[in-house]
């Protein structure tokens, strides 16, 4: 039995039991889970190894971890907060802020299209090298020059990697600050979050290491999991498919544990966080935390979780549902309930909010399994949490 550390409030014990089972039954190596309910931290658990490929260093309370695409939710929140403050218009053409983006048939692309995966540039004709991907200028230049796969706004497909450069450049143009700096100064600092886009060197010692790990076969269920449908598997195997090209927008797989990679600002893939801070972030979007008013006004909350893209996803090859920057509850990404919004990370991590249940949720793992949008370990925790609230 794994030695689970941390606390759970009365009534939330099933989440701890589910967390333990993930280690016993689902191949978990090192992980943490946190839940805020009505602004209060009611689940705060961690266990296992801090380094998935180097046993011997235990996961501790302050261990932080790369959360991959689970960072897309907090990154999208930056644009929504700028819109809320009148500094960014979701209905304006992207070229209003970023004139170079209008080229190659993208003059009709709106700011909202970047958030809703409708911009038409999920892949690049020439993938970037790792140094180019990290330098802060080559990525934006590449997506600005890229001819779209479809007319912006007319279809949707997951912008797995290019989401980084689209959002980063737009925030820089609108504010003069990098997305990482803006988030640190306006969100993470005031809320006391251990959640970074561009990991400071002094925090490197807290960060664990991610690595692929095998998983036992999951039971039959919905979602894009360890045994995808044949069409999905074919899309990932075909190097010429839009799926492979979208996930392969960086030429050679970057070393996601490398300090240089972690220090860069890639909101689509390299945010670093604790589960506690991911949960606190989502709790703070929709309700008071420690006496602070919610980050999102009512209209912003509506934008975050109103369906903007729904149906067949040209990249993920399953039906997906997106609001402005956030995945919404549905068969391919089950969350707590119909009003939930958040974002998974490929390989396992998950963060979301459910305003009706007054819940913020964060799950961080270093053992990357083959899940894309509905990891079995995360789903086990979500089901246990749902049972605690009914």
PEVENJO-V533887 format. One record per backbone hydrogen bond with DSSP energy under -0.5 kcal/mol. CO is the residue of the C=O (numbers start at 0). NH is the residue of the N-H. Records with the same first field share a line. If there is no record, write none. Layout:
CO = NH  NH
This chain:
1 = 3
4 = 45
6 = 43
8 = 11
11 = 14  15
12 = 16
13 = 17
14 = 18
15 = 19
16 = 20
17 = 21
18 = 22
19 = 22  23
20 = 24  25
21 = 25  27
28 = 48
29 = 365  366
30 = 46
31 = 363
32 = 44
33 = 361
34 = 41  42
35 = 359
36 = 39
39 = 36  41
41 = 8
42 = 34
43 = 6
44 = 32
45 = 4
46 = 30
47 = 58
49 = 51  208
50 = 53
53 = 56
55 = 57
56 = 49  50
59 = 62
63 = 207
64 = 272
66 = 69
67 = 70  270
68 = 71
69 = 72  73
70 = 74
71 = 75
72 = 76
73 = 77
74 = 77  78
75 = 79
76 = 80
77 = 81
78 = 82
79 = 83
80 = 84
81 = 86  87
82 = 85
87 = 89
88 = 91
89 = 111
91 = 110
92 = 95
93 = 96  97
97 = 100
98 = 101
99 = 102
101 = 105  106
102 = 105
103 = 147
105 = 108
108 = 93
109 = 112  113
110 = 113  114
111 = 115
112 = 117  118
113 = 116
114 = 324
116 = 156
117 = 152
119 = 148
127 = 250
128 = 132
129 = 133
130 = 134
131 = 134  138
136 = 140
137 = 141
138 = 142
139 = 143
140 = 144
141 = 145
150 = 153
155 = 313
157 = 159
158 = 162
160 = 163  164
161 = 165
162 = 166
163 = 167
164 = 168
165 = 169
166 = 170
167 = 171
168 = 172
169 = 173
170 = 174  176
171 = 175
177 = 181
178 = 182
179 = 183
180 = 184
181 = 185
182 = 186  187
183 = 188
186 = 190
187 = 191  192
188 = 191
192 = 194
193 = 273
195 = 197  271
199 = 202
200 = 203
202 = 205
203 = 206
205 = 63
208 = 51
210 = 367
222 = 224
223 = 371  372  373
228 = 232
229 = 233
230 = 234
231 = 235
232 = 236
233 = 237
234 = 243
236 = 238
237 = 240
240 = 244
241 = 245
242 = 246
243 = 247
245 = 160  248
248 = 127  250
253 = 255
254 = 257
257 = 261
258 = 262
259 = 263
260 = 263
261 = 198
263 = 265
265 = 268  269
270 = 66
271 = 195
272 = 64
273 = 277
274 = 278
275 = 279
276 = 280
277 = 281
278 = 282
279 = 283
280 = 284
281 = 285
282 = 285  286
283 = 294
284 = 295
288 = 291
291 = 288
296 = 300
297 = 301
298 = 302
299 = 303
300 = 304
301 = 305
302 = 323
308 = 321
310 = 319
311 = 313
312 = 316
317 = 312
319 = 310
320 = 327
321 = 307  308
322 = 324
325 = 322
326 = 341
329 = 332
331 = 223
332 = 329
336 = 339
339 = 328
340 = 352
341 = 326
342 = 350
344 = 347
346 = 368
348 = 344
349 = 362
350 = 342
351 = 360
352 = 340
353 = 357  358
354 = 357
357 = 37
358 = 353
359 = 35
360 = 351
361 = 33
362 = 349
363 = 31
365 = 210  367
366 = 368
367 = 212
370 = 346
374 = 378
375 = 379
376 = 380
377 = 381
378 = 382
379 = 383
380 = 384
381 = 385
382 = 386
383 = 387
384 = 388
385 = 388  389
386 = 389
